[in-house]
């Protein structure tokens, strides 16, 4: 009797131990599931953190680029002042002398003495002997004037010829001005023109030169264009040149545009490029329309007009300063592009505004698209666009055709391992059904992988063997019970894990559906916006067709009129 009681007590302890073991197994299993979920969450958080870190590094680098450019541009300007500041004194004397003579407030001897000092201080500068010649001319010293003029021509023939063409025009000496212009034109090659040609075009477009000189300028422009057009590949070159110039006006879409397509569509880069290209039509139209709707404010008189051109000629086009001017321009573009050095370098390369010599048609492009860098006036901008309107129209047509051909017909989605395609967002039901099938397949696959491990099956086999041997050995029987319990509770816990997986995939499906519907809605919005922006292409065409060169080549200082065919 006592043995039975003892055996009953032993069995009770064993049963209690088994319950404790089962609870332990269940707890461990739950902990494993919790750790698995935490690992998945940690991986997701880590990927987000990595992306945030990359964004931070990029933003920090862009900010540093801007700061560095701002620091360097100050140093470049200081270097310009240090190396060429003494030229500033010479430059200021030009209009100073002319204006002093106008009002007769300065003695001729004073003018002569100051110009001689600058000649000594600037031994290589072309403008210094020009001042000596100007001073000698005012003092009727023909011999000194001729010597100084020859020295100026030796230092820089082109700038000197243009300088005296303007000075003589200021003094209403039309014959002398025309002769200097003839000399200047004789030095020009339309394939390789220097940047200061803008002064000549400004004088022509603003009506500063006399009637005969303006006729000469108009014919010369016509000859240059005709000569360049005979070159093999000229049309293709103009298309490429203006295409680059027009595309330089493209503006990036705002960061908050179409956030779901940006994140979940592999097609987004193409969509982004196409929409930016479509928006370019309105940008170009507004740019040209703004130029042609502005009124040109004429100078008070010919003296003011010539003085303005002389200031530009003597201060903006010295070849010695050109390397530093290039550095200054590139640094200003880096600041403009918010630190994006690659974008700034591409804009700088495309501008070609600080090249030593370029073709006349390239200069027209520079005048039209980069007036501040090329020092072109509003009148010159209008003239350049009107002379180039056919090339602009053809380049714009090419851009429009290319952009339309590259619009994606189908938009892809990549939402959490699922991929779908839509043209206009109308196949929502079909895509939702495909997404549900995909998530269901993944759920079933994940659930199918939730099964007993090798240890569970080994415990079952071991339990059977120990139970068979345990009839004669109580210890082995207890071990058999433990092995059997491990297998039983492991199998019972499978359902909980499967239910948890099913719940997670249900949450995932709801999220993916939300993202899919948002993407489809953005496709509809994108298609509508693209169609609306693309219609603006005709605005550019209509504006260009309404422009003629004859409208923008006239004089505001006399009644003569020039027509450019």
Buried (B, 14 or more C-beta within 10 A) or exposed (E): EEEEEEEEEEEEEBEEBBEEBBEEBBEEBBEEBEEEEEEEEEEEEEEEEEEEEEEEEEEEEBEEBBEBBEEBBEEBBEBBEEEBEEBEBBBEBBBBBBBBBEEEEBEBEEBBEBBBEBBEEBEEBBBBBBBBBBBBBBBEBEEBBEBBBEBBBEBBBBBBBBBBBBBBBBBEBBEBBBBBBBBBBEEBEBBEBBBBBBBBBBBBBBBBBBBBBBBBBBBBBBEBBEBBEEEEEBEEBBBEBBBBBBBEEBEEBEEEBBEBBBEBBEBBEBBBBBBBBBBBBBBBBBBBEEBBEEEBEBBEEBBEBBBBBBBBBBBBBBEEBBEBBBBBBBBBBBBBBEBBBEBBBBBBEBBBBBBEEBBBBBBBBBBBBBBEBBBBBBBBBBBBBBBBBEBBBBBBBBBBEEBBEEBBEEBBBEBBEBEBEBEBBEBBEEBBEBBBEBBEEBBEEBBEEBEBEEEBEBBBEBBBBBBEEBEEEEEBBBBBBBBBBBBBBBEEBBEBBBEBBEEBBEEBBEEBBEBBBBBBBBBEBBBEBBEEBBEBBEBBBEBBEEBEBEEBBBBBBBEBEBEBE
